[in-house]
Amino acid sequence: MSVTQVTESAAARASASVARRVRDGRPLLRLRLAVVAVAAVGVLTLATEVVVRAAHVQPFVFPPPSAVLAELAAEPGLFLHAAAVTLGEAAAGLVLGAAAALAFAGASTCSRRLDAALTPLVVASQTIPVIALAPLLVLWMGYGAPPRVVICALIAFFPMAVGAREGLRATDPELLLLMRSAGARRRDVFWRVRVPAAAPYLAAGLRTGITLSLVGAVVAEWTGGDAGTGGLGYLVLSASSRLATAQEFAAILAITCLGLLAYGAAVLVERRLCWWVPASPSSMKGQP
């Protein structure tokens, strides 16, 4: 065996060892990060409780965290129903926005003329405040879920569209040339080559879009919600008008938890879809 072969073999074994250590250390690292995050939230909550009570702040100005948690425990059905409404609107808007983003990215990738025509329109659409469109959508579509879903889709669309467009354009040109030389149809090249290659970009756009869709649902409920069909956004607005600050904070806390759960679900989907993307060894720095 030559010196070069020995060196390459040693490098391969070292690389495999590092990869194995990184893979084995992931659960422990995640557990440590989770413990640190929970501890930080606990310390911040306790400090807020102490400061608010020591300063004798009026509950309608800034309620202590214990009062917020008591509000959640007192009416769990109210918050669960509102969360379900908001989550349903955000999910529907996310699906609609993702479909529109993929359609735009596919059209702009397959045709330069369509790209030149659509991209300025998409960018210009982001200069229009969605909150200004909300009353018009309610006027055109009526009260209820449809205008809220459209608002969620409008807010979540742009980051997903940009990510999808960049991902579809980042496909290896040599691979595209190989598929064309093999006589593959354009549709097969798109779905079997471009879309899988763009999966990391699509997943990153999904992470952003899933949180923005929740923001869109809350904003939409401020303009077109009622006691029967309103979600967490309507609950925040209603509690604020009644100076029920503890309930308002409880609804905000529910929105935050919902966003964290949705983001975590998006991360899990990304790991399933983009299983071939290696984790950065630098992220495991400090592991034994």
NORFENMO-V546101 format. One record per residue. RES is the residue in three letters. PHI is phi in whole degrees, -180 to 180 (NA if undefined). Layout:
res: <RES/RES>
phi: <PHI/PHI>
This chain:
res: <MET/SER/VAL/THR/GLN/VAL/THR/GLU/SER/ALA/ALA/ALA/ARG/ALA/SER/ALA/SER/VAL/ALA/ARG/ARG/VAL/ARG/ASP/GLY/ARG/PRO/LEU/LEU/ARG/LEU/ARG/LEU/ALA/VAL/VAL/ALA/VAL/ALA/ALA/VAL/GLY/VAL/LEU/THR/LEU/ALA/THR/GLU/VAL/VAL/VAL/ARG/ALA/ALA/HIS/VAL/GLN/PRO/PHE/VAL/PHE/PRO/PRO/PRO/SER/ALA/VAL/LEU/ALA/GLU/LEU/ALA/ALA/GLU/PRO/GLY/LEU/PHE/LEU/HIS/ALA/ALA/ALA/VAL/THR/LEU/GLY/GLU/ALA/ALA/ALA/GLY/LEU/VAL/LEU/GLY/ALA/ALA/ALA/ALA/LEU/ALA/PHE/ALA/GLY/ALA/SER/THR/CYS/SER/ARG/ARG/LEU/ASP/ALA/ALA/LEU/THR/PRO/LEU/VAL/VAL/ALA/SER/GLN/THR/ILE/PRO/VAL/ILE/ALA/LEU/ALA/PRO/LEU/LEU/VAL/LEU/TRP/MET/GLY/TYR/GLY/ALA/PRO/PRO/ARG/VAL/VAL/ILE/CYS/ALA/LEU/ILE/ALA/PHE/PHE/PRO/MET/ALA/VAL/GLY/ALA/ARG/GLU/GLY/LEU/ARG/ALA/THR/ASP/PRO/GLU/LEU/LEU/LEU/LEU/MET/ARG/SER/ALA/GLY/ALA/ARG/ARG/ARG/ASP/VAL/PHE/TRP/ARG/VAL/ARG/VAL/PRO/ALA/ALA/ALA/PRO/TYR/LEU/ALA/ALA/GLY/LEU/ARG/THR/GLY/ILE/THR/LEU/SER/LEU/VAL/GLY/ALA/VAL/VAL/ALA/GLU/TRP/THR/GLY/GLY/ASP/ALA/GLY/THR/GLY/GLY/LEU/GLY/TYR/LEU/VAL/LEU/SER/ALA/SER/SER/ARG/LEU/ALA/THR/ALA/GLN/GLU/PHE/ALA/ALA/ILE/LEU/ALA/ILE/THR/CYS/LEU/GLY/LEU/LEU/ALA/TYR/GLY/ALA/ALA/VAL/LEU/VAL/GLU/ARG/ARG/LEU/CYS/TRP/TRP/VAL/PRO/ALA/SER/PRO/SER/SER/MET/LYS/GLY/GLN/PRO>
phi: <NA/-77/-64/-63/-65/-63/-64/-64/-65/-65/-65/-65/-65/-65/-64/-64/-66/-64/-62/-68/-65/-63/-65/-71/-87/-61/-58/-65/-64/-62/-64/-63/-63/-64/-64/-62/-64/-65/-64/-64/-64/-63/-65/-65/-65/-64/-65/-64/-59/-65/-66/-63/-73/-69/-86/55/-72/-64/-60/-76/-90/-154/-75/-68/-56/-63/-69/-66/-65/-65/-64/-64/-72/-73/-133/-65/-63/-62/-74/-65/-64/-64/-65/-64/-64/-63/-65/-64/-64/-66/-66/-64/-65/-65/-63/-64/-65/-66/-64/-66/-65/-67/-65/-63/-64/-65/-65/-71/-80/-82/-141/-67/-66/-64/-63/-66/-85/-87/-59/-61/-66/-65/-65/-65/-64/-79/-83/-91/-62/-64/-62/-76/-82/-57/-62/-68/-65/-65/-65/-78/-111/83/-75/124/-74/-52/-64/-68/-63/-64/-63/-59/-65/-64/-73/-83/-65/-62/-62/-70/-66/-64/-63/-66/-63/-66/-66/-66/-84/-90/-64/-59/-60/-66/-68/-63/-64/-63/-65/-67/-68/-84/83/-69/-74/-59/-63/-67/-62/-66/-81/-98/-120/-66/-64/-61/-67/-89/-55/-61/-67/-64/-67/-65/-65/-65/-60/-73/-65/-69/-79/-67/-66/-67/-61/-62/-64/-66/-62/-64/-71/-70/-103/-151/-118/-143/-63/-83/-116/-75/-104/-67/-63/-64/-64/-63/-65/-65/-66/-65/-69/-99/58/-87/-65/-64/-67/-63/-64/-64/-66/-63/-62/-64/-62/-63/-63/-63/-65/-65/-65/-65/-66/-61/-64/-65/-65/-63/-62/-63/-66/-73/-77/-110/-66/-83/-77/-73/-75/-73/-58/-65/-71/-102/-58/98/-74/-72>
